[in-house]
């Protein structure tokens, strides 16, 4: 599918970035996409030769040679409307057919080294300029590197580069007798003035909720799998926190002091201060804590939630299988209740072991199916992703528990063990591992 992409480059920054970094920050200065996504099939009636007709200079390498070398007759116009102008004025009229390298060739070149392409990936063609001056596709070309003025229609306004308040309007369409018109809609972006008298850090603080919270504490136990999950999430976000150890074996969680922190007498508990009101916020339950971290810190470090909606649902599904269908069955309080109430007819630890085995078997099946469906596009983590997700944050601690309860994990979940090997070498899992915690028994540290 195709859509129009309007992107504005900050030339002052780009010139500085070229050596030694190459353009980066300048190119994400201001990007807008059109409202309509047009399937390639809808453009087929407008197929046409490229303006080059044949690729002779340069001749493509064999992997780029297209036996059906062609393009699409998509007209492209760009207009500028200053703050003192009543309407946008066209400054460029080009055509998609002016691209020497067509869309098929660009996709092949982008993926030739093994880069995985997935539905929804956005690739922009780059500047599309024609042979005559009116078809130049950038202000840099139109003003010839700022050496001449670009007249904005019949007005007295001119530009060499864009100014604060300029609204840039891009439109693209194909039209043909007997076929009709296919358009991408209006794609526009406005240059706003820089925020005055603010340091960069202040600017970030003004737009990010992450500055609303401080003084982070995590109440937990070194080998508590629920606590471990939260440690992984905190590592993913790069958040430093104070560890408040709660010894579950000694029953500290049932004491009066911790009962005030968490009436459920469990771990983990995440605590922070609302910097606006000064009030203390406490959140229990690992799912709730991780979701809070994702919502409160969306723009820092990494996320455990995949962007793809389907993958995100699958990750949450696995997390819930562990969180509500597996791990609670092995809790100390549950096993003790079974031992105390069954009169010897049931064994609490055996009950927990069966629960873990059943849960891991269910997750193994879901993970195996998903990874098989992805085929060669499958990444190393549980859901076939290339970075850990919330699914991995729940699976790895549960495998740790499985071994503690003598579950035959090699038989029950061999695929999960492959994932575990990769995950345990990831920095988020290394720093959050039970053996690395300050309250872990000394021989383990």
DONUKE-990119 format. One line per field, with one value per residue (C-alpha): residue number from 1; residue in three letters; chain; x, y, z. Coordinates in steps of 0.2 Angstrom, whole numbers. Layout:
BEGIN
num = [NUM / ...]
residuo = [Ala / ...]
cadena = [A / ...]
x = [X / ...]
y = [Y / ...]
z = [Z / ...]
This chain:
BEGIN
num = [1 / 2 / 3 / 4 / 5 / 6 / 7 / 8 / 9 / 10 / 11 / 12 / 13 / 14 / 15 / 16 / 17 / 18 / 19 / 20 / 21 / 22 / 23 / 24 / 25 / 26 / 27 / 28 / 29 / 30 / 31 / 32 / 33 / 34 / 35 / 36 / 37 / 38 / 39 / 40 / 41 / 42 / 43 / 44 / 45 / 46 / 47 / 48 / 49 / 50 / 51 / 52 / 53 / 54 / 55 / 56 / 57 / 58 / 59 / 60 / 61 / 62 / 63 / 64 / 65 / 66 / 67 / 68 / 69 / 70 / 71 / 72 / 73 / 74 / 75 / 76 / 77 / 78 / 79 / 80 / 81 / 82 / 83 / 84 / 85 / 86 / 87 / 88 / 89 / 90 / 91 / 92 / 93 / 94 / 95 / 96 / 97 / 98 / 99 / 100 / 101 / 102 / 103 / 104 / 105 / 106 / 107 / 108 / 109 / 110 / 111 / 112 / 113 / 114 / 115 / 116 / 117 / 118 / 119 / 120 / 121 / 122 / 123 / 124 / 125 / 126 / 127 / 128 / 129 / 130 / 131 / 132 / 133 / 134 / 135 / 136 / 137 / 138 / 139 / 140 / 141 / 142 / 143 / 144 / 145 / 146 / 147 / 148 / 149 / 150 / 151 / 152 / 153 / 154 / 155 / 156 / 157 / 158 / 159 / 160 / 161 / 162 / 163 / 164 / 165 / 166 / 167 / 168 / 169 / 170 / 171 / 172 / 173 / 174 / 175 / 176 / 177 / 178 / 179 / 180 / 181 / 182 / 183 / 184 / 185 / 186 / 187 / 188 / 189 / 190 / 191 / 192 / 193 / 194 / 195 / 196 / 197 / 198 / 199 / 200 / 201 / 202 / 203 / 204 / 205 / 206 / 207 / 208 / 209 / 210 / 211 / 212 / 213 / 214 / 215 / 216 / 217 / 218 / 219 / 220 / 221 / 222 / 223 / 224 / 225 / 226 / 227 / 228 / 229 / 230 / 231 / 232 / 233 / 234 / 235 / 236 / 237 / 238 / 239 / 240 / 241 / 242 / 243 / 244 / 245 / 246 / 247 / 248 / 249 / 250 / 251 / 252 / 253 / 254 / 255 / 256 / 257 / 258 / 259 / 260 / 261 / 262 / 263 / 264 / 265 / 266 / 267 / 268 / 269 / 270 / 271 / 272 / 273 / 274 / 275 / 276 / 277 / 278 / 279 / 280 / 281 / 282 / 283 / 284 / 285 / 286 / 287 / 288 / 289 / 290 / 291 / 292 / 293 / 294 / 295 / 296 / 297 / 298 / 299 / 300 / 301 / 302 / 303 / 304 / 305 / 306 / 307 / 308 / 309 / 310 / 311 / 312 / 313 / 314 / 315 / 316 / 317 / 318 / 319 / 320 / 321 / 322 / 323 / 324 / 325 / 326 / 327 / 328 / 329 / 330 / 331 / 332 / 333 / 334 / 335 / 336 / 337 / 338 / 339 / 340 / 341 / 342 / 343 / 344 / 345 / 346 / 347 / 348 / 349 / 350 / 351 / 352 / 353 / 354 / 355 / 356 / 357 / 358 / 359 / 360 / 361 / 362 / 363 / 364 / 365 / 366 / 367 / 368 / 369 / 370 / 371 / 372 / 373 / 374 / 375 / 376 / 377 / 378 / 379 / 380 / 381 / 382 / 383 / 384 / 385 / 386 / 387 / 388 / 389 / 390 / 391 / 392 / 393 / 394 / 395 / 396 / 397 / 398 / 399 / 400 / 401 / 402 / 403 / 404 / 405 / 406 / 407 / 408 / 409 / 410 / 411 / 412 / 413 / 414 / 415 / 416 / 417 / 418 / 419 / 420 / 421 / 422 / 423 / 424 / 425 / 426 / 427 / 428 / 429 / 430 / 431 / 432 / 433 / 434 / 435 / 436 / 437 / 438 / 439 / 440 / 441 / 442 / 443 / 444 / 445]
residuo = [Unk / Unk / Unk / Unk / Unk / Unk / Unk / Unk / Unk / Unk / Unk / Unk / Unk / Unk / Unk / Unk / Unk / Unk / Unk / Unk / Unk / Unk / Unk / Unk / Unk / Unk / Unk / Unk / Unk / Unk / Unk / Unk / Unk / Unk / Unk / Unk / Unk / Unk / Unk / Unk / Unk / Unk / Unk / Unk / Unk / Unk / Unk / Unk / Unk / Unk / Unk / Unk / Unk / Unk / Unk / Unk / Unk / Unk / Unk / Unk / Unk / Unk / Unk / Unk / Unk / Unk / Unk / Unk / Unk / Unk / Unk / Unk / Unk / Unk / Unk / Unk / Unk / Unk / Unk / Unk / Unk / Unk / Unk / Unk / Unk / Unk / Unk / Unk / Unk / Unk / Unk / Unk / Unk / Unk / Unk / Unk / Unk / Unk / Unk / Unk / Unk / Unk / Unk / Unk / Unk / Unk / Unk / Unk / Unk / Unk / Unk / Unk / Unk / Unk / Unk / Unk / Unk / Unk / Unk / Unk / Unk / Unk / Unk / Unk / Unk / Unk / Unk / Unk / Unk / Unk / Unk / Unk / Unk / Unk / Unk / Unk / Unk / Unk / Unk / Unk / Unk / Unk / Unk / Unk / Unk / Unk / Unk / Unk / Unk / Unk / Unk / Unk / Unk / Unk / Unk / Unk / Unk / Unk / Unk / Unk / Unk / Unk / Unk / Unk / Unk / Unk / Unk / Unk / Unk / Unk / Unk / Unk / Unk / Unk / Unk / Unk / Unk / Unk / Unk / Unk / Unk / Unk / Unk / Unk / Unk / Unk / Unk / Unk / Unk / Unk / Unk / Unk / Unk / Unk / Unk / Unk / Unk / Unk / Unk / Unk / Unk / Unk / Unk / Unk / Unk / Unk / Unk / Unk / Unk / Unk / Unk / Unk / Unk / Unk / Unk / Unk / Unk / Unk / Unk / Unk / Unk / Unk / Unk / Unk / Unk / Unk / Unk / Unk / Unk / Unk / Unk / Unk / Unk / Unk / Unk / Unk / Unk / Unk / Unk / Unk / Unk / Unk / Unk / Unk / Unk / Unk / Unk / Unk / Unk / Unk / Unk / Unk / Unk / Unk / Unk / Unk / Unk / Unk / Unk / Unk / Unk / Unk / Unk / Unk / Unk / Unk / Unk / Unk / Unk / Unk / Unk / Unk / Unk / Unk / Unk / Unk / Unk / Unk / Unk / Unk / Unk / Unk / Unk / Unk / Unk / Unk / Unk / Unk / Unk / Unk / Unk / Unk / Unk / Unk / Unk / Unk / Unk / Unk / Unk / Unk / Unk / Unk / Unk / Unk / Unk / Unk / Unk / Unk / Unk / Unk / Unk / Unk / Unk / Unk / Unk / Unk / Unk / Unk / Unk / Unk / Unk / Unk / Unk / Unk / Unk / Unk / Unk / Unk / Unk / Unk / Unk / Unk / Unk / Unk / Unk / Unk / Unk / Unk / Unk / Unk / Unk / Unk / Unk / Unk / Unk / Unk / Unk / Unk / Unk / Unk / Unk / Unk / Unk / Unk / Unk / Unk / Unk / Unk / Unk / Unk / Unk / Unk / Unk / Unk / Unk / Unk / Unk / Unk / Unk / Unk / Unk / Unk / Unk / Unk / Unk / Unk / Unk / Unk / Unk / Unk / Unk / Unk / Unk / Unk / Unk / Unk / Unk / Unk / Unk / Unk / Unk / Unk / Unk / Unk / Unk / Unk / Unk / Unk / Unk / Unk / Unk / Unk / Unk / Unk / Unk / Unk / Unk / Unk / Unk / Unk / Unk / Unk / Unk / Unk / Unk / Unk / Unk / Unk / Unk / Unk / Unk / Unk / Unk / Unk / Unk / Unk / Unk / Unk / Unk / Unk / Unk / Unk / Unk / Unk / Unk / Unk / Unk / Unk / Unk / Unk / Unk / Unk / Unk / Unk / Unk]
cadena = [A / A / A / A / A / A / A / A / A / A / A / A / A / A / A / A / A / A / A / A / A / A / A / A / A / A / A / A / A / A / A / A / A / A / A / A / A / A / A / A / A / A / A / A / A / A / A / A / A / A / A / A / A / A / A / A / A / A / A / A / A / A / A / A / A / A / A / A / A / A / A / A / A / A / A / A / A / A / A / A / A / A / A / A / A / A / A / A / A / A / A / A / A / A / A / A / A / A / A / A / A / A / A / A / A / A / A / A / A / A / A / A / A / A / A / A / A / A / A / A / A / A / A / A / A / A / A / A / A / A / A / A / A / A / A / A / A / A / A / A / A / A / A / A / A / A / A / A / A / A / A / A / A / A / A / A / A / A / A / A / A / A / A / A / A / A / A / A / A / A / A / A / A / A / A / A / A / A / A / A / A / A / A / A / A / A / A / A / A / A / A / A / A / A / A / A / A / A / A / A / A / A / A / A / A / A / A / A / A / A / A / A / A / A / A / A / A / A / A / A / A / A / A / A / A / A / A / A / A / A / A / A / A / A / A / A / A / A / A / A / A / A / A / A / A / A / A / A / A / A / A / A / A / A / A / A / A / A / A / A / A / A / A / A / A / A / A / A / A / A / A / A / A / A / A / A / A / A / A / A / A / A / A / A / A / A / A / A / A / A / A / A / A / A / A / A / A / A / A / A / A / A / A / A / A / A / A / A / A / A / A / A / A / A / A / A / A / A / A / A / A / A / A / A / A / A / A / A / A / A / A / A / A / A / A / A / A / A / A / A / A / A / A / A / A / A / A / A / A / A / A / A / A / A / A / A / A / A / A / A / A / A / A / A / A / A / A / A / A / A / A / A / A / A / A / A / A / A / A / A / A / A / A / A / A / A / A / A / A / A / A / A / A / A / A / A / A / A / A / A / A / A / A / A / A / A / A / A / A / A / A / A / A / A / A / A / A / A / A / A / A / A / A / A / A / A / A / A / A / A / A / A / A / A / A / A / A / A / A / A / A / A / A / A / A]
x = [0 / 5 / 3 / 10 / 24 / 28 / 44 / 53 / 72 / 81 / 95 / 106 / 106 / 108 / 124 / 131 / 126 / 134 / 151 / 154 / 136 / 126 / 109 / 97 / 89 / 87 / 76 / 64 / 61 / 43 / 35 / 16 / 8 / -8 / -25 / -28 / -18 / -20 / -18 / -6 / -21 / -30 / -15 / -13 / -24 / -11 / 4 / 16 / 35 / 46 / 53 / 69 / 60 / 75 / 89 / 105 / 114 / 117 / 113 / 106 / 116 / 108 / 98 / 90 / 85 / 66 / 60 / 44 / 53 / 39 / 30 / 13 / 7 / 4 / 4 / 12 / 10 / 17 / 10 / 15 / 4 / 12 / 3 / -1 / -7 / -26 / -22 / -8 / 2 / 10 / 29 / 32 / 23 / 31 / 26 / 29 / 36 / 51 / 59 / 73 / 72 / 54 / 45 / 49 / 68 / 68 / 60 / 72 / 87 / 81 / 79 / 94 / 105 / 91 / 81 / 64 / 50 / 32 / 15 / 13 / 32 / 33 / 46 / 48 / 54 / 65 / 64 / 55 / 61 / 58 / 69 / 62 / 63 / 45 / 46 / 60 / 55 / 63 / 66 / 85 / 83 / 70 / 81 / 97 / 104 / 97 / 105 / 88 / 70 / 56 / 40 / 24 / 11 / 5 / 8 / 23 / 29 / 45 / 55 / 72 / 68 / 52 / 48 / 39 / 20 / 22 / 9 / 15 / 2 / 6 / -7 / -6 / -18 / -20 / -33 / -38 / -53 / -63 / -55 / -58 / -48 / -38 / -32 / -21 / -30 / -22 / -5 / 0 / 11 / 14 / 31 / 28 / 41 / 53 / 48 / 57 / 67 / 67 / 82 / 80 / 77 / 63 / 55 / 55 / 48 / 34 / 28 / 32 / 22 / 38 / 43 / 27 / 34 / 49 / 57 / 54 / 54 / 50 / 45 / 49 / 58 / 74 / 67 / 48 / 44 / 31 / 44 / 56 / 44 / 43 / 62 / 63 / 50 / 60 / 76 / 67 / 63 / 80 / 72 / 82 / 74 / 76 / 74 / 64 / 66 / 52 / 57 / 43 / 50 / 51 / 33 / 38 / 24 / 11 / 18 / 9 / 21 / 20 / 1 / 0 / 9 / -1 / -17 / -15 / 1 / 10 / 24 / 27 / 22 / 28 / 29 / 33 / 29 / 18 / 29 / 14 / 4 / 17 / 6 / 13 / 6 / 7 / 3 / 1 / 0 / 14 / 2 / -5 / 13 / 20 / 5 / 7 / 26 / 21 / 8 / 18 / 34 / 29 / 43 / 58 / 69 / 60 / 42 / 37 / 21 / 23 / 16 / 6 / -11 / -12 / 6 / 1 / -14 / -4 / 9 / -4 / -13 / 3 / 7 / -11 / -9 / 6 / 0 / -17 / -17 / 0 / 10 / -4 / -5 / 12 / 11 / 17 / 0 / -9 / 2 / 1 / -18 / -18 / -6 / -15 / -33 / -31 / -26 / -12 / -23 / -15 / 3 / 4 / 20 / 15 / -1 / 10 / 21 / 6 / 0 / 17 / 18 / 1 / 4 / 20 / 13 / 0 / 12 / 23 / 10 / 5 / 23 / 27 / 12 / 16 / 34 / 30 / 18 / 32 / 44 / 60 / 54 / 54 / 64 / 73 / 60 / 44 / 32 / 45 / 50 / 67 / 66 / 59 / 40 / 29 / 27 / 46 / 45 / 32 / 39 / 57 / 53 / 41 / 54 / 65 / 50 / 48 / 65 / 63 / 48 / 57 / 46 / 54 / 55 / 65 / 51 / 36 / 43 / 58 / 54 / 53 / 70 / 77 / 69 / 76 / 94 / 93 / 83 / 95 / 109 / 99 / 104 / 86 / 86 / 104 / 102 / 85 / 90 / 86 / 104 / 109 / 97 / 104 / 93 / 99 / 108 / 127 / 133 / 122 / 129]
y = [0 / 18 / 34 / 52 / 57 / 75 / 77 / 93 / 93 / 105 / 110 / 118 / 102 / 91 / 100 / 98 / 80 / 75 / 73 / 61 / 55 / 57 / 65 / 59 / 71 / 83 / 70 / 67 / 85 / 86 / 71 / 70 / 56 / 57 / 51 / 38 / 22 / 17 / -2 / -5 / -13 / 3 / 11 / -2 / 7 / 22 / 11 / 20 / 21 / 31 / 47 / 38 / 25 / 13 / 11 / 14 / 27 / 18 / 1 / -9 / -23 / -40 / -41 / -24 / -27 / -26 / -35 / -25 / -9 / 4 / 16 / 25 / 41 / 50 / 68 / 77 / 95 / 105 / 122 / 134 / 146 / 159 / 166 / 182 / 172 / 168 / 152 / 140 / 143 / 129 / 129 / 111 / 100 / 83 / 65 / 48 / 42 / 54 / 41 / 32 / 18 / 11 / 5 / -13 / -10 / 1 / -13 / -26 / -15 / -12 / -30 / -37 / -39 / -48 / -34 / -41 / -32 / -34 / -27 / -10 / -5 / 13 / 16 / 33 / 35 / 51 / 67 / 66 / 79 / 81 / 87 / 105 / 118 / 118 / 99 / 101 / 91 / 101 / 119 / 116 / 113 / 126 / 140 / 132 / 130 / 147 / 157 / 163 / 167 / 155 / 165 / 159 / 160 / 177 / 185 / 196 / 182 / 173 / 159 / 152 / 140 / 138 / 150 / 149 / 148 / 141 / 128 / 115 / 106 / 91 / 82 / 67 / 59 / 49 / 53 / 45 / 45 / 30 / 26 / 40 / 48 / 40 / 52 / 51 / 66 / 82 / 79 / 95 / 101 / 118 / 124 / 131 / 142 / 135 / 136 / 151 / 151 / 133 / 121 / 104 / 95 / 107 / 105 / 86 / 88 / 99 / 86 / 70 / 62 / 53 / 69 / 68 / 53 / 51 / 42 / 24 / 9 / -9 / -20 / -38 / -54 / -59 / -75 / -70 / -72 / -58 / -46 / -52 / -48 / -30 / -29 / -33 / -20 / -7 / -12 / -10 / 8 / 11 / 17 / 16 / 12 / 7 / -11 / -14 / -33 / -43 / -60 / -71 / -87 / -78 / -72 / -53 / -50 / -55 / -42 / -26 / -15 / -23 / -26 / -7 / -6 / -20 / -27 / -43 / -46 / -50 / -44 / -35 / -17 / -2 / 14 / 32 / 50 / 61 / 76 / 87 / 83 / 76 / 61 / 43 / 31 / 12 / -1 / -20 / -34 / -36 / -34 / -17 / -11 / -15 / -7 / 9 / 9 / 8 / 22 / 33 / 32 / 29 / 39 / 33 / 18 / 2 / -5 / -23 / -21 / -25 / -11 / -24 / -26 / -44 / -47 / -36 / -46 / -63 / -56 / -51 / -68 / -77 / -66 / -69 / -88 / -87 / -73 / -79 / -97 / -104 / -94 / -92 / -111 / -112 / -98 / -102 / -97 / -109 / -123 / -121 / -121 / -137 / -145 / -139 / -143 / -159 / -169 / -178 / -182 / -169 / -162 / -143 / -143 / -157 / -147 / -132 / -143 / -149 / -132 / -125 / -140 / -137 / -119 / -120 / -134 / -122 / -108 / -119 / -124 / -106 / -100 / -115 / -111 / -93 / -95 / -109 / -97 / -83 / -95 / -87 / -70 / -77 / -67 / -75 / -71 / -80 / -72 / -71 / -53 / -46 / -38 / -45 / -43 / -45 / -63 / -66 / -56 / -69 / -85 / -84 / -82 / -96 / -107 / -103 / -108 / -124 / -130 / -126 / -137 / -151 / -149 / -158 / -142 / -151 / -162 / -150 / -135 / -137 / -122 / -110 / -116 / -110 / -93 / -93 / -96 / -80 / -70 / -73 / -66 / -50 / -35 / -33 / -51 / -51 / -36 / -42 / -60 / -66 / -70 / -52 / -45 / -37 / -48 / -64 / -76 / -72 / -88 / -84 / -67]
z = [0 / -3 / 6 / 5 / 17 / 21 / 31 / 35 / 38 / 49 / 38 / 51 / 61 / 46 / 41 / 58 / 59 / 42 / 49 / 58 / 63 / 47 / 46 / 60 / 72 / 57 / 48 / 62 / 65 / 58 / 48 / 43 / 34 / 23 / 30 / 16 / 13 / -5 / -10 / -24 / -33 / -34 / -43 / -56 / -69 / -67 / -71 / -82 / -87 / -76 / -82 / -86 / -96 / -95 / -81 / -91 / -79 / -68 / -73 / -58 / -50 / -54 / -38 / -42 / -60 / -63 / -78 / -77 / -73 / -72 / -60 / -56 / -63 / -46 / -47 / -32 / -27 / -12 / -6 / 7 / 17 / 28 / 43 / 33 / 18 / 15 / 5 / 2 / -14 / -24 / -25 / -32 / -44 / -47 / -51 / -42 / -59 / -57 / -46 / -54 / -42 / -41 / -25 / -29 / -31 / -15 / -5 / -12 / -8 / 10 / 14 / 4 / 20 / 30 / 37 / 41 / 34 / 42 / 38 / 44 / 41 / 34 / 21 / 13 / -5 / -2 / -11 / -28 / -40 / -59 / -72 / -73 / -59 / -56 / -51 / -39 / -23 / -9 / -4 / -4 / -23 / -26 / -18 / -25 / -7 / -2 / -16 / -23 / -18 / -21 / -25 / -17 / -31 / -36 / -18 / -13 / -2 / -5 / 4 / 4 / 18 / 29 / 43 / 59 / 56 / 39 / 35 / 22 / 12 / 1 / -10 / -21 / -33 / -49 / -62 / -79 / -91 / -89 / -72 / -61 / -47 / -33 / -20 / -4 / 5 / 11 / 21 / 30 / 44 / 52 / 59 / 76 / 85 / 97 / 116 / 123 / 139 / 142 / 144 / 135 / 152 / 156 / 139 / 142 / 159 / 152 / 140 / 150 / 164 / 169 / 179 / 190 / 200 / 211 / 226 / 219 / 231 / 228 / 242 / 238 / 241 / 232 / 224 / 223 / 205 / 206 / 212 / 199 / 185 / 191 / 193 / 174 / 170 / 180 / 171 / 154 / 159 / 167 / 183 / 199 / 215 / 233 / 238 / 253 / 257 / 264 / 270 / 265 / 273 / 290 / 288 / 288 / 276 / 289 / 302 / 306 / 297 / 280 / 282 / 282 / 266 / 258 / 266 / 256 / 265 / 249 / 238 / 227 / 232 / 221 / 230 / 223 / 227 / 216 / 214 / 210 / 226 / 237 / 241 / 242 / 229 / 232 / 219 / 222 / 210 / 196 / 181 / 189 / 192 / 175 / 167 / 177 / 172 / 154 / 155 / 167 / 157 / 139 / 131 / 141 / 137 / 131 / 132 / 137 / 127 / 108 / 97 / 86 / 94 / 91 / 98 / 113 / 117 / 115 / 127 / 140 / 138 / 142 / 157 / 164 / 162 / 173 / 184 / 188 / 182 / 188 / 200 / 214 / 215 / 222 / 235 / 252 / 259 / 247 / 250 / 269 / 268 / 259 / 271 / 286 / 280 / 270 / 285 / 275 / 260 / 250 / 249 / 246 / 237 / 225 / 222 / 217 / 206 / 196 / 194 / 188 / 176 / 169 / 167 / 158 / 146 / 141 / 138 / 129 / 116 / 113 / 111 / 99 / 88 / 87 / 83 / 70 / 61 / 60 / 52 / 46 / 53 / 71 / 83 / 98 / 112 / 117 / 105 / 91 / 94 / 94 / 111 / 127 / 131 / 146 / 141 / 144 / 160 / 166 / 158 / 164 / 183 / 182 / 174 / 189 / 201 / 191 / 194 / 213 / 213 / 203 / 188 / 173 / 162 / 149 / 145 / 148 / 139 / 128 / 118 / 133 / 138 / 121 / 125 / 142 / 137 / 126 / 139 / 154 / 144 / 142 / 153 / 160 / 166 / 172 / 183 / 190 / 193 / 211 / 214 / 211 / 224 / 240 / 251 / 242 / 254 / 253 / 245 / 230 / 228]
